[in-house]
């Protein structure tokens, strides 16, 4: 059996990681003095090439990060890899060993139900005897405990379980797990688990847990808090960039060694400044320099990493951004709410609002000021200043008549 190149193995593992679920390293299969054996060194290993090489919980070591997988490939060049099931997919493991007809069992069940097994992502095992792994999308609303022999030669791998990933080597004959031609990610979508298989799975008692079916865990951040006043993105961005914590994070400066802590810190600031408008916070989160491919990875079955992080931040940061009134007193008037327009500015505004057809030169000539000053005032008026002033102050005075006489 020819050896698979490291580049091909890595590409297969990364493809599985992207579409099927998080991966982690197993002990590999290597050449020993008496033929192929498990890399762990035990010549009588009963799970050769199939048991984890890192002594941590599967949830802790399984990763969606491709850079971490590349690091493992450099550190453990002979390793096999596994896909953790129960997050993105469940796996129907069909075996043809020990005289069992794993392929025929589901086919007969489908025929009895007048149904067919849908096309889905398929991985022939390295045993090269017809055994395959069928990947199905994780059923919604509940999770399934693992089932052993729910049909002759057929197992089901669910939450907290794993299967050997494509790119790994099998000890029986030294073959490799590969995607079936035309049934790999990209060419084939994950199909829904057929109802006739699901009924058969539920009909078999679970040997490892008392609960056959259990509801998915409900988290407090599944329900988002009510949003406050919404502000334009530009206003929120201005506040973010002037924040001493959020500003560096938004520009990509990592304040913590753990990348997830940086993400959570920025998400908390987004919850505050966006006043809990989730769509706005999500859009700005993706525009930040902290963005990476992990933001799009599915976690816990229901949410992407970005959604999960923001939801937790929304739940943990209940306050909304309320802009405080101006505290610095105006140098012109001493008022806290800003500078009061000068008498000349007020006169320009009153004259312009009473006679909008006048040119700046005409207004300047009447008030005996320079036209540039009139243009500055009118420019500020067009850009939203002086909106809280009265529309005109000339209509109730005798000046109106004087101006008319001057014009006509």
VOMARVEX-364044 format. One record per residue (C-alpha): residue number from 1; residue in one letter; chain; x, y, z. Coordinates in Angstrom, 2 decimals. Layout:
NUM,a,A,X,Y,Z .
...
***
This chain:
1,x,A,0.00,0.00,0.00 .
2,x,A,1.69,3.30,-1.07 .
3,x,A,2.14,5.91,1.62 .
4,x,A,0.06,9.09,1.46 .
5,x,A,2.10,12.29,1.34 .
6,x,A,1.97,14.59,4.40 .
7,x,A,0.51,17.39,2.27 .
8,x,A,-2.36,15.19,1.09 .
9,x,A,-3.05,13.97,4.63 .
10,x,A,-3.07,17.52,5.97 .
11,x,A,-5.47,18.70,3.26 .
12,x,A,-7.90,15.88,4.05 .
13,x,A,-7.82,16.62,7.79 .
14,x,A,-8.36,20.36,7.21 .
15,x,A,-11.28,19.61,4.88 .
16,x,A,-12.86,17.40,7.53 .
17,x,A,-12.26,20.08,10.17 .
18,x,A,-13.94,22.75,8.05 .
19,x,A,-17.08,20.79,7.14 .
20,x,A,-17.54,17.90,9.59 .
21,x,A,-16.47,19.10,13.04 .
22,x,A,-13.48,19.86,15.29 .
23,x,A,-10.49,17.51,15.08 .
24,x,A,-7.77,16.29,17.42 .
25,x,A,-4.73,13.95,17.10 .
26,x,A,-4.69,10.19,17.68 .
27,x,A,-1.73,7.87,17.96 .
28,x,A,-0.66,6.91,14.47 .
29,x,A,0.09,3.61,12.74 .
30,x,A,3.79,3.02,12.05 .
31,x,A,6.11,0.28,10.91 .
32,x,A,7.33,-1.95,13.76 .
33,x,A,9.68,-4.92,13.97 .
34,x,A,6.76,-7.28,13.32 .
35,x,A,4.82,-5.14,10.84 .
36,x,A,2.40,-2.31,11.42 .
37,x,A,1.73,-1.31,15.03 .
38,x,A,0.34,1.56,17.07 .
39,x,A,2.66,4.52,17.53 .
40,x,A,2.00,4.40,21.29 .
41,x,A,4.54,1.55,21.51 .
42,x,A,2.20,-1.16,22.81 .
43,x,A,2.51,-4.09,20.40 .
44,x,A,-0.78,-5.51,21.72 .
45,x,A,-2.71,-2.20,21.57 .
46,x,A,-6.40,-3.03,21.05 .
47,x,A,-7.18,0.43,19.57 .
48,x,A,-4.18,0.83,17.32 .
49,x,A,-4.27,4.20,15.58 .
50,x,A,-7.62,5.06,17.16 .
51,x,A,-7.00,6.38,20.68 .
52,x,A,-6.20,10.01,21.62 .
53,x,A,-2.57,10.90,22.13 .
54,x,A,-3.34,13.99,24.25 .
55,x,A,-4.69,13.25,27.72 .
56,x,A,-7.43,15.87,27.83 .
57,x,A,-11.19,15.87,27.45 .
58,x,A,-12.31,15.74,23.85 .
59,x,A,-14.10,19.08,24.19 .
60,x,A,-10.82,20.66,25.35 .
61,x,A,-8.48,19.29,22.71 .
62,x,A,-10.75,19.19,19.63 .
63,x,A,-10.28,22.36,17.59 .
64,x,A,-11.62,24.29,14.64 .
65,x,A,-8.34,26.21,14.31 .
66,x,A,-6.42,25.11,11.17 .
67,x,A,-3.19,26.68,12.47 .
68,x,A,-3.28,24.42,15.50 .
69,x,A,-3.69,21.38,13.24 .
70,x,A,-0.67,22.45,11.20 .
71,x,A,1.32,22.74,14.44 .
72,x,A,0.27,19.21,15.39 .
73,x,A,1.37,17.93,11.99 .
74,x,A,4.84,19.32,12.59 .
75,x,A,4.98,17.98,16.14 .
76,x,A,3.39,14.57,15.47 .
77,x,A,4.14,13.72,11.82 .
78,x,A,2.86,10.12,12.12 .
79,x,A,-0.40,10.93,13.91 .
80,x,A,-3.85,9.89,12.89 .
81,x,A,-6.70,12.33,13.47 .
82,x,A,-10.29,12.14,14.68 .
83,x,A,-13.45,14.16,14.10 .
84,x,A,-15.44,14.93,17.24 .
85,x,A,-19.08,14.09,16.51 .
86,x,A,-22.22,15.66,17.92 .
87,x,A,-21.52,19.30,17.02 .
88,x,A,-21.77,19.48,13.24 .
89,x,A,-22.54,15.87,12.37 .
90,x,A,-23.46,12.42,13.64 .
91,x,A,-21.85,9.40,12.02 .
92,x,A,-23.35,6.07,11.09 .
93,x,A,-20.44,3.63,11.26 .
94,x,A,-21.02,0.70,8.88 .
95,x,A,-18.70,-2.30,9.43 .
96,x,A,-18.22,-5.35,7.23 .
97,x,A,-15.87,-7.23,9.58 .
98,x,A,-16.48,-10.46,11.50 .
99,x,A,-19.00,-11.69,8.94 .
100,x,A,-21.43,-8.81,9.57 .
101,x,A,-23.28,-7.29,6.63 .
102,x,A,-23.23,-3.66,7.76 .
103,x,A,-24.12,-2.38,4.30 .
104,x,A,-27.07,-4.68,3.85 .
105,x,A,-28.71,-3.92,7.22 .
106,x,A,-29.64,-0.27,6.56 .
107,x,A,-30.48,-1.08,2.93 .
108,x,A,-33.03,-3.68,4.05 .
109,x,A,-34.46,-1.27,6.65 .
110,x,A,-34.81,1.41,3.96 .
111,x,A,-36.54,-1.04,1.62 .
112,x,A,-38.96,-2.11,4.38 .
113,x,A,-39.75,1.57,5.00 .
114,x,A,-40.11,2.21,1.24 .
115,x,A,-37.40,4.82,1.52 .
116,x,A,-33.82,5.22,0.36 .
117,x,A,-30.67,6.24,2.20 .
118,x,A,-29.91,9.79,1.02 .
119,x,A,-26.57,10.69,-0.50 .
120,x,A,-24.31,12.30,2.08 .
121,x,A,-20.62,12.78,2.90 .
122,x,A,-19.07,9.29,2.85 .
123,x,A,-15.66,8.06,4.02 .
124,x,A,-14.53,4.48,3.25 .
125,x,A,-12.37,3.22,6.08 .
126,x,A,-8.74,2.23,5.59 .
127,x,A,-9.67,-1.41,6.09 .
128,x,A,-10.70,-1.50,2.40 .
129,x,A,-13.36,-4.15,3.01 .
130,x,A,-16.43,-2.06,2.23 .
131,x,A,-16.75,-0.49,5.69 .
132,x,A,-17.77,3.17,5.53 .
133,x,A,-18.60,6.20,7.69 .
134,x,A,-21.79,8.04,6.72 .
135,x,A,-21.88,11.64,8.00 .
136,x,A,-25.32,13.18,8.63 .
137,x,A,-26.25,16.66,9.83 .
138,x,A,-26.80,16.90,13.57 .
139,x,A,-30.59,16.65,14.20 .
140,x,A,-32.12,19.84,15.54 .
141,x,A,-33.86,20.27,18.91 .
142,x,A,-32.17,17.29,20.55 .
143,x,A,-28.95,15.31,20.67 .
144,x,A,-28.49,11.56,20.54 .
145,x,A,-26.47,9.32,22.78 .
146,x,A,-24.14,6.90,21.01 .
147,x,A,-25.66,3.57,19.90 .
148,x,A,-23.80,0.32,19.45 .
149,x,A,-25.28,-2.21,17.02 .
150,x,A,-28.62,-0.52,16.51 .
151,x,A,-28.54,-2.64,13.34 .
152,x,A,-26.25,-5.63,12.70 .
153,x,A,-22.80,-4.18,11.97 .
154,x,A,-24.00,-0.57,12.29 .
155,x,A,-23.14,1.88,15.11 .
156,x,A,-23.99,5.53,15.63 .
157,x,A,-21.51,8.11,16.96 .
158,x,A,-23.09,11.12,18.66 .
159,x,A,-22.11,13.80,21.21 .
160,x,A,-18.80,13.35,23.06 .
161,x,A,-17.81,10.60,20.61 .
162,x,A,-15.39,10.58,17.69 .
163,x,A,-14.53,8.76,14.49 .
164,x,A,-11.21,8.44,12.68 .
165,x,A,-10.84,11.29,10.18 .
166,x,A,-9.85,11.12,6.51 .
167,x,A,-6.08,11.23,6.07 .
168,x,A,-5.54,8.68,8.85 .
169,x,A,-3.99,5.24,8.38 .
170,x,A,-5.66,1.94,9.30 .
171,x,A,-3.60,-0.83,10.86 .
172,x,A,-5.37,-3.50,8.79 .
173,x,A,-3.36,-3.47,5.57 .
174,x,A,-2.07,0.07,6.05 .
175,x,A,-4.84,1.70,4.00 .
176,x,A,-5.95,5.31,4.47 .
177,x,A,-9.32,6.86,5.24 .
178,x,A,-10.38,8.97,2.24 .
179,x,A,-13.50,10.72,1.01 .
180,x,A,-15.52,8.65,-1.44 .
181,x,A,-15.22,10.13,-4.97 .
182,x,A,-18.05,12.61,-5.44 .
183,x,A,-19.13,12.27,-1.80 .
184,x,A,-16.65,14.62,-0.16 .
185,x,A,-17.33,18.13,1.27 .
186,x,A,-17.86,20.64,-1.50 .
187,x,A,-19.25,18.04,-3.87 .
188,x,A,-21.79,16.69,-1.36 .
189,x,A,-23.80,18.38,1.39 .
190,x,A,-24.49,16.73,4.75 .
191,x,A,-27.87,15.04,4.45 .
192,x,A,-30.43,14.96,7.26 .
193,x,A,-30.51,11.75,9.27 .
194,x,A,-33.35,9.67,7.71 .
195,x,A,-36.38,9.26,9.96 .
196,x,A,-36.42,5.47,9.56 .
197,x,A,-32.83,5.28,10.83 .
198,x,A,-33.63,7.70,13.65 .
199,x,A,-36.59,5.57,14.77 .
200,x,A,-34.40,2.47,14.76 .
201,x,A,-31.73,4.26,16.79 .
202,x,A,-34.27,5.37,19.40 .
203,x,A,-35.73,1.87,19.60 .
204,x,A,-32.42,0.46,20.84 .
205,x,A,-31.69,1.07,24.54 .
206,x,A,-28.61,3.14,25.22 .
207,x,A,-25.94,1.07,26.99 .
208,x,A,-23.87,4.00,28.19 .
209,x,A,-26.50,6.41,29.51 .
210,x,A,-29.95,6.20,31.04 .
211,x,A,-31.29,8.89,28.71 .
212,x,A,-31.83,7.89,25.10 .
213,x,A,-32.78,11.34,23.95 .
214,x,A,-32.14,14.52,25.89 .
215,x,A,-32.92,18.11,25.12 .
216,x,A,-30.06,20.32,24.11 .
217,x,A,-28.76,22.48,26.91 .
218,x,A,-30.48,25.84,27.13 .
219,x,A,-28.16,28.76,27.80 .
220,x,A,-29.26,32.06,29.37 .
221,x,A,-27.85,34.00,26.40 .
222,x,A,-30.12,32.17,23.95 .
223,x,A,-32.56,35.05,24.58 .
224,x,A,-31.07,38.44,23.71 .
225,x,A,-31.78,41.49,25.92 .
226,x,A,-34.03,44.25,24.61 .
227,x,A,-32.01,46.81,22.60 .
228,x,A,-31.81,50.50,23.47 .
229,x,A,-31.50,53.56,21.25 .
230,x,A,-29.74,52.76,18.00 .
231,x,A,-27.00,55.07,16.77 .
232,x,A,-25.35,55.23,13.34 .
233,x,A,-22.37,52.96,12.75 .
234,x,A,-20.11,55.99,12.39 .
235,x,A,-21.06,57.24,15.86 .
236,x,A,-20.51,53.82,17.43 .
237,x,A,-17.18,53.42,15.64 .
238,x,A,-16.06,56.83,16.85 .
239,x,A,-16.81,55.86,20.44 .
240,x,A,-15.12,52.46,20.01 .
241,x,A,-11.93,53.90,18.58 .
242,x,A,-11.66,56.47,21.37 .
243,x,A,-12.15,53.81,24.06 .
244,x,A,-8.82,52.94,25.67 .
245,x,A,-9.63,49.21,25.69 .
246,x,A,-11.86,48.79,22.63 .
247,x,A,-9.80,51.04,20.35 .
248,x,A,-6.62,48.92,20.33 .
249,x,A,-8.65,45.70,20.11 .
250,x,A,-10.68,46.95,17.14 .
251,x,A,-7.45,47.90,15.36 .
252,x,A,-6.07,44.38,15.96 .
253,x,A,-3.80,44.87,18.97 .
254,x,A,-4.05,41.78,21.15 .
255,x,A,-4.09,42.68,24.83 .
256,x,A,-4.26,39.07,26.06 .
257,x,A,-2.30,35.97,25.09 .
258,x,A,-5.53,34.00,24.77 .
259,x,A,-7.19,35.10,21.52 .
260,x,A,-10.67,34.28,22.84 .
261,x,A,-10.21,36.76,25.71 .
262,x,A,-9.50,39.50,23.18 .
263,x,A,-12.64,38.54,21.25 .
264,x,A,-14.77,38.55,24.39 .
265,x,A,-13.38,41.91,25.56 .
266,x,A,-14.23,43.55,22.23 .
267,x,A,-17.65,41.84,22.15 .
268,x,A,-18.44,43.32,25.58 .
269,x,A,-17.60,46.81,24.34 .
270,x,A,-19.72,46.25,21.22 .
271,x,A,-22.68,45.19,23.37 .
272,x,A,-22.32,48.45,25.34 .
273,x,A,-21.79,50.92,22.50 .
274,x,A,-24.30,49.26,20.13 .
275,x,A,-26.92,49.35,22.92 .
276,x,A,-27.56,45.61,22.38 .
277,x,A,-28.46,45.82,18.68 .
278,x,A,-27.17,42.38,17.69 .
279,x,A,-27.06,42.86,13.91 .
280,x,A,-25.07,46.09,14.26 .
281,x,A,-22.66,44.54,16.76 .
282,x,A,-22.17,41.49,14.54 .
283,x,A,-21.38,43.61,11.46 .
284,x,A,-18.81,45.70,13.37 .
285,x,A,-17.33,42.56,14.99 .
286,x,A,-16.62,41.12,11.54 .
287,x,A,-15.08,44.43,10.38 .
288,x,A,-12.63,44.50,13.29 .
289,x,A,-8.98,43.56,12.83 .
290,x,A,-9.51,40.64,15.24 .
291,x,A,-11.54,38.84,12.54 .
292,x,A,-10.27,35.43,11.48 .
293,x,A,-11.75,32.37,9.84 .
294,x,A,-12.75,30.94,13.22 .
295,x,A,-15.55,33.53,13.46 .
296,x,A,-17.53,31.46,10.92 .
297,x,A,-17.01,28.07,12.59 .
298,x,A,-20.01,26.38,14.16 .
299,x,A,-19.83,25.80,17.92 .
300,x,A,-22.30,23.96,20.14 .
301,x,A,-24.35,23.00,17.11 .
302,x,A,-26.48,26.16,16.89 .
303,x,A,-24.21,29.20,16.63 .
304,x,A,-21.07,30.32,14.88 .
305,x,A,-18.13,31.30,17.07 .
306,x,A,-18.87,35.01,16.50 .
307,x,A,-22.57,34.62,17.41 .
308,x,A,-21.72,32.57,20.49 .
309,x,A,-19.17,35.15,21.70 .
310,x,A,-21.48,38.12,21.13 .
311,x,A,-24.45,36.43,22.80 .
312,x,A,-22.40,35.71,25.91 .
313,x,A,-21.17,39.31,25.91 .
314,x,A,-24.73,40.65,25.55 .
315,x,A,-25.81,38.56,28.54 .
316,x,A,-22.83,39.55,30.71 .
317,x,A,-22.87,43.28,29.85 .
318,x,A,-26.37,44.61,30.50 .
319,x,A,-25.62,48.37,30.38 .
320,x,A,-26.33,50.47,27.28 .
321,x,A,-24.27,53.43,26.15 .
322,x,A,-25.85,56.70,27.29 .
323,x,A,-23.95,59.74,26.09 .
324,x,A,-23.24,62.00,29.04 .
325,x,A,-23.94,65.76,28.68 .
326,x,A,-21.06,68.11,28.08 .
327,x,A,-19.13,68.82,31.26 .
328,x,A,-16.64,71.41,30.03 .
329,x,A,-17.93,74.95,30.25 .
330,x,A,-17.97,77.05,27.10 .
331,x,A,-15.14,79.55,26.92 .
332,x,A,-17.53,82.03,25.30 .
333,x,A,-20.57,81.92,27.64 .
334,x,A,-19.66,79.62,30.53 .
335,x,A,-22.58,77.31,29.64 .
336,x,A,-22.20,73.51,29.79 .
337,x,A,-24.22,72.83,26.64 .
338,x,A,-21.86,74.52,24.23 .
339,x,A,-21.09,77.86,22.66 .
340,x,A,-23.88,80.34,22.01 .
341,x,A,-23.87,81.89,18.50 .
342,x,A,-22.48,85.41,18.37 .
343,x,A,-24.68,88.40,17.56 .
344,x,A,-23.22,88.62,14.06 .
345,x,A,-23.82,84.89,13.43 .
346,x,A,-27.38,85.28,14.69 .
347,x,A,-27.90,88.26,12.40 .
348,x,A,-26.59,86.29,9.37 .
349,x,A,-28.95,83.43,10.15 .
350,x,A,-31.95,85.70,10.61 .
351,x,A,-31.25,87.58,7.39 .
352,x,A,-30.68,84.37,5.40 .
353,x,A,-33.86,82.73,6.67 .
354,x,A,-35.92,85.80,5.82 .
355,x,A,-34.29,86.26,2.41 .
356,x,A,-32.98,82.84,1.28 .
357,x,A,-32.34,84.14,-2.27 .
358,x,A,-29.74,86.64,-1.15 .
359,x,A,-26.14,85.84,-2.01 .
360,x,A,-23.46,85.87,0.73 .
361,x,A,-22.17,89.13,-0.76 .
362,x,A,-25.57,90.81,-0.38 .
363,x,A,-25.89,89.61,3.24 .
364,x,A,-22.35,90.76,3.99 .
365,x,A,-22.99,94.14,2.39 .
366,x,A,-26.11,94.70,4.47 .
367,x,A,-24.39,93.71,7.73 .
368,x,A,-21.13,95.37,6.72 .
369,x,A,-19.00,92.24,7.29 .
370,x,A,-16.76,90.17,5.04 .
371,x,A,-18.49,87.67,2.65 .
372,x,A,-16.16,84.84,3.88 .
373,x,A,-17.72,85.06,7.33 .
374,x,A,-21.21,84.74,5.87 .
375,x,A,-20.13,81.73,3.84 .
376,x,A,-18.75,80.00,6.98 .
377,x,A,-22.02,80.52,8.84 .
378,x,A,-24.13,79.25,5.92 .
379,x,A,-21.83,76.23,5.53 .
380,x,A,-22.41,75.35,9.19 .
381,x,A,-26.16,75.76,8.70 .
382,x,A,-26.14,73.31,5.77 .
383,x,A,-24.24,70.77,7.88 .
384,x,A,-26.73,70.69,10.74 .
385,x,A,-25.62,73.46,13.07 .
386,x,A,-28.04,76.04,14.52 .
387,x,A,-31.00,73.65,14.14 .
388,x,A,-32.38,74.55,17.57 .
389,x,A,-32.60,78.30,16.84 .
390,x,A,-35.83,80.01,15.88 .
391,x,A,-36.69,80.10,12.20 .
392,x,A,-36.53,83.87,11.98 .
393,x,A,-36.45,86.87,14.23 .
394,x,A,-37.01,89.54,11.59 .
395,x,A,-40.66,88.96,10.82 .
396,x,A,-41.84,90.61,14.04 .
397,x,A,-39.71,93.75,13.66 .
398,x,A,-39.78,96.85,11.56 .
399,x,A,-36.49,95.84,9.96 .
400,x,A,-38.39,93.69,7.46 .
401,x,A,-39.93,96.79,5.88 .
402,x,A,-36.60,98.60,5.81 .
403,x,A,-34.94,95.72,3.97 .
404,x,A,-37.72,95.53,1.42 .
405,x,A,-37.31,99.22,0.68 .
406,x,A,-33.57,98.68,0.33 .
407,x,A,-34.07,95.85,-2.21 .
408,x,A,-36.81,97.30,-4.30 .
***
